[in-house]
């Protein structure tokens, strides 16, 4: 974990995701330990956090421990990544993706966050 990636639970979701998304965009990785595509995507997301250090936050949600967060976001498969900016959802994707896709997605989220 870094200063820009952290675990999120139901009790602190509004503080660590919704409120923080007013400062920087927050990507929420909703995943599960038993999920193979989650194990592929997680290291790529952490690589992006290091590459973009200081330009977005990454909140990590264990879906098995926080089913209400998955339900709140109507998650149908894992992993699902939901992007927040200024307190609102601004994008999402599911399943494992390529580095190129992730860069394009993150760049788009950062652009939407600009005033």
C-alpha positions in Angstrom: 0.0 0.0 0.0 1.0 3.6 -0.5 -0.3 7.0 0.7 -2.6 6.8 -2.4 -3.9 3.3 -2.0 -5.8 1.9 1.0 -8.4 -0.5 2.2 -12.0 0.7 2.3 -14.8 -0.8 4.4 -18.5 -0.1 4.6 -18.2 2.1 7.7 -15.6 4.4 6.1 -16.7 4.4 2.5 -18.2 7.8 2.5 -15.2 9.3 4.1 -12.5 7.5 2.2 -14.2 7.5 -1.2 -16.9 10.0 -1.6 -15.4 12.8 0.5 -11.8 12.2 -0.8 -13.0 12.3 -4.4 -13.5 16.1 -3.9 -9.7 16.4 -3.6 -8.5 13.8 -6.1 -10.4 11.1 -8.2 -10.8 7.8 -6.4 -10.8 4.5 -8.1 -12.6 1.8 -6.1 -11.4 -1.8 -6.8 -14.2 -4.1 -5.7 -12.7 -7.6 -5.7 -12.5 -10.9 -3.9 -9.5 -13.0 -2.8 -10.8 -16.1 -4.7 -11.2 -14.2 -8.0 -8.5 -15.0 -10.6 -9.1 -11.9 -12.7 -8.9 -9.8 -9.5 -5.4 -11.3 -8.9 -4.3 -10.2 -12.3 -5.8 -6.7 -12.1 -4.7 -5.7 -8.6 -0.9 -5.5 -9.4 -1.6 -3.5 -12.5 -3.7 -1.0 -10.4 -0.9 -0.7 -7.9 1.5 -0.1 -10.7 -0.7 2.7 -11.9 -0.9 4.2 -8.4 3.0 4.4 -8.4 3.1 5.7 -12.0 0.5 8.4 -11.3 1.5 9.1 -7.7 -0.5 12.0 -6.4 -3.0 12.2 -9.2 -5.7 9.7 -7.9 -6.5 7.5 -4.9 -7.1 3.7 -5.1 -9.6 2.3 -2.6 -9.6 -1.4 -2.3 -12.8 -3.2 -1.2 -12.9 -6.8 -0.2 -16.4 -7.7 -1.6 -16.7 -10.8 0.7 -16.3 -8.6 3.8 -18.2 -5.6 2.4 -21.2 -7.0 0.4 -23.2 -3.9 0.8 -20.7 -1.8 -1.1 -20.9 -4.3 -3.9 -24.7 -4.2 -3.7 -24.7 -0.4 -3.6 -22.8 -0.4 -6.9 -24.9 -3.2 -8.4 -21.7 -5.2 -9.1 -22.4 -8.2 -11.2 -18.9 -9.6 -11.6 -15.4 -9.2 -10.1 -13.3 -7.2 -10.3 -15.3 -4.1 -10.8 -13.6 -0.7 -10.7 -15.7 2.4 -10.0 -14.3 5.9 -10.4 -15.5 8.8 -8.3 -14.8 12.5 -8.8 -16.4 15.3 -6.8 -18.6 12.8 -4.9 -20.1 11.2 -8.0 -19.5 8.1 -10.0 -17.9 9.1 -13.3 -16.9 5.7 -14.8 -16.5 2.0 -14.3 -15.2 -1.2 -15.8 -15.2 -4.8 -14.9 -12.8 -7.7 -15.4 -9.0 -7.6 -15.8 -7.8 -5.0 -18.3 -4.5 -4.1 -20.1 -2.1 -1.4 -19.0 -3.1 0.6 -22.0 -6.8 0.4 -21.1 -6.0 1.4 -17.5 -3.9 4.4 -18.6 -6.7 5.6 -20.9 -9.4 5.1 -18.3 -7.4 6.8 -15.6 -6.5 9.7 -17.9 -10.2 10.2 -18.7 -11.1 10.2 -15.0 -8.4 12.7 -14.2 -9.6 14.9 -17.1 -13.2 14.8 -15.8 -12.0 15.9 -12.4 -10.4 19.1 -13.7 -12.4 22.3 -13.0 
